[in-house]
Amino acid sequence: AWATDDNIVLPPVHTDGPEKMLVFIPGGKVPNHNYVATVKAIQEATTGVKLWAVIPGVFQRLCIISCTSTSLCAPLHSGVEASLNKAKDMGWTRAGKDSDDVWLAGHSLGGVCANTLFQAYTTDTDVPYAGVIVMGSYVDEAGAHDLAHYPKPVLTMNGELDGGLARPGKTAVWWRQHLDLQQAKGEQYALANKPVMVLPQLNHSDFCPGFDVPGDLMAEVDQATATKEISQIVAAFLHGQMGDSSDADVIKDKVAWTRNFLAPYLQAQEMERNASDKRVSAEGSSSICAQGQHIIAGLSEADDSKLTVTDSFHVTSSNLEHCHPNWTVTDGFMSSLTCSHTDYYIDIDNTGEITAASEIACKMLSSDRVAQQLKVKAETPDVDCRAINRRVVALAESMASPLTLARYKKGGRGWCYEEDDQVLGNIGPLWVFQSSLKMEENATCMAVTSPTLKTEIDGKIFPGSHYCKVLSPARVLDWIMTDSLKPGKKTVVEETQVFV
């Protein structure tokens, strides 16, 4: 069993200015002394503030044991109070309201616990702390304590090379909320009160110097550089909350970098499902399936120009089951309709690490059917689902930032495309409800196999159809940014990721 560390109190570095307190909850399995360098750097950078700090020791170095939910967080609260009392004995004056003067911070699992602790002691009339700072972590994904609705300011800062649950693809959830907040209340408000940032070249372990988090990626900056950057960002955030905007550009610059870095991922998610495209379906469309129809048709460039594809997205599998591709032909030009649906990875209580779709299901017309209706001969009539997966990977690579792509090409594992897996008996419901895109890691690549259903043009049941379950470009980008850079593992399902 891991030890329970002694509470650490760090007296202020600066003796002028308002007196504030930073409570830092350590990550899972990490000794709390591994945060001393980070917290001291924050105190040093937060000039003009008499900033005290405490790093509580938590039971078995797992704060979640002491704060399993908002209704069972008293043990952690007691530990925090004990550390604050120790600080009082050393000279901290707890004169004002904690909701003005005491800030909660946490790294990784400690960030989760800080968020839970904040909620546990929030009442209808008051909040317990001045705000929350999460590092390699996040607040709730939805509800009264998601980023947009949080009753106090929140700083979210995660590493570009975080190998676990605070990876860039996961951080995109709160980045979207930051953008929504910016739209609703303005850029200045969002930057000052709810900034979200991915820190370039930093990893999950950079927040706890001297402790290497299992499953993490290698950072591309030295620890001293990382610690300085972290401290400057937190200091700028705290300064802003006290009316000092002299270093506000520190946050503005990091948020701007994040905007450019995560833009391709958000764009890729829109390709999974564009909810605003209601031309055919009230639930949107998938551009991947529309593009997939052109690929499956296998036409020459000239003949393909005569094919127009519109997609119809369906949120539920049952609605997908009852949607079937169809077409019209007018004056030698063909308009076809495809049907699409996405499935996602399990995310119970915000514990999932992949936010991209696990697969995109596309119901399309077969190459034979398209060629028949256009009265042409397909140039490549035997195109299979693998070709769509190849196109999706190429698309994702073209969207990735130059540095991300260069890193991936230098040291990342690529993709292997296995032969399509024909569904038993070409039974539509089996393809819809039972088959899944298969992804298996090995030492050199991620191997992908698409379940497919293809009927002959003169078949009895929905003849001339070609169904594929294919990769999401966002899923490919997540692989490019994070897991491709790790040593080979057996399978995606078997992979375990430590969130400390």
Secondary structure, DSSP 4 states (H G I P E B T S, - for coil): -PPPPPPEEE--S--SS-EEEEEEEPPTT--GGGGHHHHHHHHHHSTTSEEEEEE---GGG-HHHH-SBTTB-HHHHHHHHHHHHHHHHTT----S-HHHHEEEEEETHHHHHHHHHHHHT--SS--SSSEEEEES---BSSSTTBTTT-SS-EEEEEETT--STTSHHHHHHHHHHHHHHHHHH-HHHHHHHS-EEEETT--GGGGSTT---TTPPPPSS-HHHHHHHHHHHHHHHHHHHTT--TTHHHHHHHHHHHHHHHHHHHHHHHHH-BTT--SS-TT-B-HHHHHHHHHHHT--HHHHTTEEEEEEE-SSHHHHHT---EEEEETTEEEEEEEEEEEE---GGG--S--SEEEEEEEEE-HHHHHHHHT---SSTT--HHHHHHHHHHHHHHHS-HHHHHHHHHH--EEEEPPPEEPGGG-HHIIIII---EEEE-SSEEEEE-EEEE--TT-SSS-SEEEEEE--HHHHHHHHHTGGGSPP-S-TTT------
